[in-house]
């Protein structure tokens, strides 16, 4: 296996200035690097998110998920900033009040999806403490 450390999402934007405004003003992220390509790197916790300008693309899946401690509080804050959450209704996955609840390895994960100004599908995720602890232990064991 390669000696990877972290994975950082890279997302396209048709209008880099519009995307910058969304990520700074709506999500509260901070630009830590600008490149002339044009592209922007944002700090997200211990990770980073890179947005680069290019022609229109179409992704019909989640491209980045932001971990949160309280999904309802985050949704209220984001809704107050004009973000609309997506309704999902697939076999085995349906949102109720904008949140889909899934059980994995005996723990609950709650997810809500929304789009950025460029059409990228983003999500916020709240993971049960027991599941998060299991995953962190697995990740630590995998690095050993």
Buried (B, 14 or more C-beta within 10 A) or exposed (E): EEEEEEEEBBBBBBEBEEBBEBBBEBBEBEEEEEEEEBBBBBEBEEBBBBBBBBEEEEEEEEBBBBBBEEBBEBBEBBEEEEBEBBEBEEEEEEBEEBBBBEEEEEBBBBBBBBBBBBBBBBBBBBBBEEBBEBBEEEEEEEEE
